[in-house]
Amino acid sequence: MTPQLRVHGGPDAFGVPRFDFSTNSNACGPCPGALAAVQQADATRYPDSSFTALRAELAAFHGVDSARVVLAGSASEFIFRITAWVAQRSGPKRGRKVCLPVHGFGDYTQAAQAWGLGLTRDATKAQLVWACEPSSPLGGAHTDWPEGVLDASTAQDDQAPVVLDCAYAPLRLDGASSLDAVRLSRVWQLWSPNKSMGLTGVRAAYAVAPAGGEDAVQALDALAPSWPLGAHGEALLQAWVQPEVQNWLTESLHTLRRWKAMQIDMLQGQGWTCLPSEANFFCARPQATEGWDAMLEHLRTAGIKLRDTASFGLPGHVRLGVLPPVAQDALKMALQSSNATTATGGLA
């Protein structure tokens, strides 16, 4: 079977874009405190294989017992691991399914297919339910919470796990979570804070299990390799919970809000339609989509990369991370150049 090509933002075969709108990393980064922690990590030694101190720090940060914390090499690694656990515990039954958002991260689908699980939009027929808030690529609230799944006060052994991908929750610029604290305690929360600190090259993540989910944590730990985190990932997560890093993040959100308003105004001035978003990114579409691929190629040649959202199930749009004014000016000039070339038939 030929493996399916995975589409992501960031560097590609052409190298690192000068102005990369295709990722959702915090454009105010890197966070100085987190960067210093990573740079000072002792890479000559193994981390503690049980990560006792790190688990305790993350648990305290979220106000839970450390027995509810699962460490992961990245959000993607956890996505594949919890999918493997669901496939393992549901046994060789036909009709096993994973419930996906209408638009969502491709690894949810990739992991399900890798483990022979079907796909559905009906949470009542699923053995695993995915949600993301703010969602990607749209950056909005999750509007399809499964009825009944969140009603139990604690996680049940026969209940389909609901995993809330919180990758962009720290980068929410307005709005609020659609789940209160009680309902949040009934779902898995997957955190990958490298985006928030502008350090996406350091891979590290963790999940907080639902209340009563300690047995599931042990099962997931049993499926993990030794040392899912290296010294740099451990340092990143330890930095994440420090007050100075959280203060830096809070201040960065003020800047991102200002840049986002400027970026939307610029694109609307170019005739683009920008979709609503609560996060540091949003989706947009040009006035006309003729020469779509050629436009994206023209921009990439100019050192600018946008994220085509066709792989999210949203064709004819791009997702743009919020970048500083200098990047926005470059995008504006490139779009004007692309439009001029199209008008003369150069992109036909």
C-alpha positions in Angstrom: 0.0 0.0 0.0 1.4 3.4 -1.0 1.6 5.7 2.1 -0.6 8.8 1.8 1.3 12.0 1.6 0.9 14.1 4.7 0.5 17.8 4.2 1.8 20.2 6.8 2.9 23.9 7.0 6.4 25.0 7.6 9.6 24.3 5.7 9.3 22.2 2.5 11.4 21.0 -0.4 12.2 24.6 -1.2 13.6 25.2 2.3 12.5 27.6 5.1 10.2 30.4 3.8 11.3 33.9 4.6 7.7 34.8 5.6 5.9 31.6 6.7 2.2 32.2 7.2 1.6 28.4 6.9 2.3 27.6 10.6 0.4 28.7 13.7 3.4 29.3 15.8 3.4 32.4 18.0 5.1 35.0 15.8 6.2 36.9 18.9 8.5 34.1 19.7 10.7 32.5 20.6 9.9 33.0 24.2 13.2 34.1 25.8 12.8 32.1 29.0 11.8 28.9 27.2 14.6 29.3 24.6 17.2 29.7 27.4 15.9 26.6 29.1 16.1 24.5 26.0 19.6 25.8 25.2 20.8 25.1 28.7 19.4 21.5 28.8 22.0 18.9 29.6 22.0 16.7 26.5 24.8 14.5 27.9 22.5 12.7 30.2 19.3 10.7 30.0 16.3 12.4 31.6 14.7 10.7 34.6 12.9 7.8 32.8 9.8 8.2 35.0 9.8 12.0 34.6 8.6 12.3 38.2 9.4 15.9 38.7 8.0 17.0 35.3 4.8 15.1 35.8 4.4 16.8 39.2 5.0 20.2 37.8 2.5 19.7 35.0 -0.1 18.3 37.3 0.3 21.3 39.7 -0.1 23.6 36.7 -3.4 22.1 35.9 -4.5 21.4 39.4 -4.8 17.6 39.0 -3.0 14.6 40.5 0.2 13.5 38.7 -1.4 10.1 38.0 -3.5 11.9 35.4 -0.6 13.1 33.3 0.7 11.4 30.2 3.9 12.6 28.5 4.3 12.4 24.8 7.0 13.0 22.2 4.6 15.3 20.4 0.9 15.9 19.9 1.1 13.7 16.8 2.8 10.9 18.8 0.0 11.0 21.3 -2.6 11.0 18.6 -1.2 7.8 17.2 -0.7 6.2 20.7 -4.2 6.8 22.0 -5.6 5.6 18.7 -3.5 2.4 19.1 -4.8 2.0 22.7 -8.4 2.4 21.5 -7.9 -0.2 18.7 -6.2 -2.5 21.2 -8.9 -2.3 23.9 -11.8 -2.5 21.4 -10.4 -5.8 20.0 -10.7 -7.2 16.4 -14.3 -6.0 15.9 -15.7 -4.9 12.6 -17.2 -1.4 12.5 -14.9 0.3 15.0 -14.8 4.0 14.3 -13.2 7.3 15.2 -15.4 10.5 15.2 -13.7 13.4 13.5 -14.5 17.1 13.4 -15.8 18.4 10.0 -12.5 20.1 9.5 -9.4 18.9 11.5 -5.8 17.9 11.7 -4.9 15.2 9.2 -3.2 13.0 11.8 -6.5 12.1 13.4 -7.4 10.4 10.2 -4.0 9.0 9.5 -3.9 7.4 12.9 -7.3 5.9 12.5 -6.5 4.5 9.1 -3.2 3.1 10.3 -5.0 1.1 13.0 -7.9 0.0 10.7 -10.5 2.1 12.3 -13.3 3.6 10.3 -14.3 7.3 10.2 -17.6 8.8 11.3 -19.2 12.1 12.2 -21.6 10.4 14.7 -20.0 10.3 18.2 -22.6 7.7 19.4 -21.1 5.2 16.9 -17.4 5.9 17.7 -14.8 4.3 20.0 -12.8 7.5 20.0 -13.9 11.1 19.6 -11.7 14.0 18.5 -12.3 17.7 19.1 -10.1 20.8 18.8 -10.7 24.2 20.3 -9.8 26.7 19.0 -10.2 24.5 15.9 -7.8 24.2 13.0 -8.0 25.5 10.4 -10.9 27.8 11.3 -9.8 28.9 14.7 -13.3 28.7 16.2 -15.2 26.9 18.9 -16.0 23.2 18.6 -19.7 23.0 18.0 -20.4 19.3 17.8 -19.9 18.0 21.4 -21.4 14.5 21.6 -24.5 14.4 23.7 -24.3 11.9 26.6 -20.5 11.4 26.4 -19.9 14.4 28.7 -22.7 13.7 31.1 -20.9 11.1 33.3 -19.1 12.6 36.3 -16.0 10.4 35.8 -14.6 8.5 32.9 -16.1 5.1 32.4 -14.3 2.0 31.1 -16.9 1.5 28.4 -17.1 5.1 27.4 -15.6 6.4 24.1 -12.7 8.6 25.1 -13.2 12.3 24.0 -9.9 14.0 23.3 -9.8 17.8 23.2 -6.8 19.0 21.3 -5.7 22.2 23.2 -2.8 23.1 20.9 -4.2 26.6 20.2 -6.0 27.2 23.5 -3.1 29.3 24.9 -3.2 31.3 21.7 -6.9 32.2 21.9 -7.1 36.0 21.2 -10.8 36.3 22.0 -13.8 34.2 23.0 -13.6 31.4 25.6 -13.7 27.6 25.9 -17.1 26.1 25.3 -16.5 23.7 28.2 -16.6 24.8 31.8 -14.2 23.4 34.3 -16.4 20.4 35.2 -16.9 19.4 31.6 -13.2 19.8 30.9 -12.5 17.3 33.7 -14.5 14.7 31.7 -12.4 14.8 28.5 -8.7 14.1 27.7 -6.8 17.4 27.2 -3.9 17.3 24.8 -1.4 20.1 25.2 1.5 20.9 22.8 2.8 24.2 24.1 5.7 24.6 21.6 3.5 26.6 19.3 2.6 29.1 22.1 6.3 29.6 22.8 7.4 29.9 19.2 9.6 26.8 19.4 7.8 24.3 17.1 11.1 22.6 16.4 11.3 21.2 19.9 8.9 18.3 20.0 7.2 17.7 23.3 3.6 17.3 24.5 1.5 15.9 27.3 -2.1 15.0 28.0 -4.3 15.3 31.1 -6.6 12.4 31.5 -10.2 12.8 32.6 -11.0 12.5 36.3 -11.0 8.7 37.1 -8.8 8.0 34.1 -5.7 6.8 36.0 -6.0 3.3 34.6 -6.0 4.6 31.1 -2.9 6.6 31.8 -1.1 3.5 32.9 -2.2 1.7 29.7 -0.9 4.6 27.6 2.3 4.7 29.5 2.8 1.0 28.8 2.4 1.7 25.1 5.1 4.4 25.1 8.8 3.8 24.4 11.3 4.5 27.1 12.1 8.2 27.3 9.3 9.6 25.1 11.0 13.0 25.8 14.6 14.0 25.4 16.4 16.5 27.5 15.3 19.4 25.3 11.6 18.4 25.3 11.7 18.0 29.0 13.2 21.5 29.4 10.6 23.0 27.2 7.7 21.5 29.3 9.4 22.6 32.5 9.7 26.1 31.2 6.1 26.1 30.1 4.7 26.1 33.6 7.0 28.9 34.9 5.4 32.2 35.7 7.8 34.3 33.6 6.9 32.2 30.5 3.2 32.5 31.2 3.6 36.3 31.6 5.5 36.5 28.4 2.7 34.6 26.6 0.0 36.9 28.0 1.9 39.9 26.8 2.4 38.4 23.4 -1.4 38.0 22.9 -1.8 41.8 23.0 0.7 42.1 20.1 -0.9 39.3 18.2 -4.4 40.9 18.5 -3.0 44.1 17.0 -1.2 42.3 14.2 -4.2 40.2 13.4 -6.4 43.2 12.9 -3.8 44.7 10.6 -3.5 41.5 8.6 -7.2 41.1 8.1 -7.6 44.8 7.0 -4.7 44.3 4.5 -6.2 41.2 3.0 -9.7 42.7 2.8 -8.2 45.6 1.0 -6.9 43.1 -1.6 -10.4 41.8 -2.1 -10.0 38.7 0.1 -12.8 37.4 2.4 -11.5 36.5 5.9 -13.4 34.0 8.0 -14.0 34.5 11.7 -11.4 33.1 14.1 -10.7 33.3 17.8 -7.0 32.3 17.5 -3.7 33.7 16.1 -4.6 32.4 12.7 -7.6 32.5 10.3 -8.8 31.2 7.0 -9.3 33.4 3.9 -10.1 33.2 0.3 -9.4 35.5 -2.7 -12.1 37.2 -4.7 -11.5 34.7 -7.5 -9.8 31.3 -7.4 -8.7 31.1 -11.0 -5.0 30.2 -11.2 -5.1 29.1 -7.5 -2.1 26.8 -7.7 -0.1 29.3 -9.7 -0.8 32.0 -7.2 0.5 29.9 -4.3 3.5 28.9 -6.4 4.2 32.6 -7.2 4.0 33.5 -3.5 6.3 30.6 -2.6 8.8 31.8 -5.1 8.6 35.2 -3.5 9.6 33.6 -0.2 6.0 33.5 1.2 4.1 30.4 2.1 0.4 30.1 2.9 -1.3 26.9 4.0 -3.8 25.5 1.5 -6.6 24.1 3.5 -7.8 21.5 1.0 -6.3 18.8 3.2 -8.5 20.0 6.0 -11.6 19.5 3.8 -11.8 23.2 3.0 -10.8 23.7 -0.6 -10.4 27.2 -2.1 -9.1 28.7 1.1 -5.8 29.2 2.8 -5.0 29.4 6.5 -2.7 32.2 7.6 -0.9 32.5 10.8 -0.6 36.1 12.1 2.8 37.6 11.3 4.4 41.0 12.0 3.8 44.0 9.8 7.0 43.5 7.7 5.7 40.1 6.6 2.3 41.5 5.9 3.8 44.1 3.7 5.7 41.5 1.8 2.5 39.4 1.3 0.6 42.5 0.1 3.3 43.3 -2.5 3.4 39.6 -3.7 -0.4 39.5 -4.0 -0.4 42.7 -6.0 2.3 41.2 -8.2 0.4 38.0 -8.6 -2.8 39.8 -9.5 -0.9 41.9 -12.1 0.6 38.8 -13.6 -2.8 37.1 -13.7 -4.3 40.1 -15.4 -1.8 39.9 -18.2 -2.2 36.1 -18.6 1.1 35.2 -17.0 -0.5 32.7 -14.5 -2.9 31.2 -17.0 
